[in-house]
Amino acid sequence: MLQIIKYIKIRYYLFFAICFVFGIFIWYYIFCFNNIYPSMVNEWIITSIIIFLVIQILYLLKLLLETILRFISFKCKSERLFKISQFLS
């Protein structure tokens, strides 16, 4: 058990280190982009917010469809609908 915990901690720290390095490169790219195209800053921020909201709404609709299929499968006792809902998740 101690080996497993040690392995998980190593993977956990490695994950955060990789995310930190990628985060630094992403911020560097954003700052370079904003310095080269200063008039695009507002458009970039608005587009980023819109894309974020669209992704969240699509994810919410997927979860809603999955939940509806599961409720219908339980009500109708249909194994096929339940498997379709599992496939979506």
C-alpha angles and dihedrals in degrees: 000000000000090000091053092050091048091049091049092049091051091050090046093053091043090052092052092046092052091046090050092051092047089047091055091051092047092051090047090053092048093050092047091048092049092048093051096043106029093164090059096060096094093043091049092051094047092047091049092052092048092049091048092051093046091051091049092048092049090050090050091050090050091052091047092052091048092050093047091050091051093050091048091047091053093046095047094034091233116159092190093060090048091052090049089053090049089050089055092053 
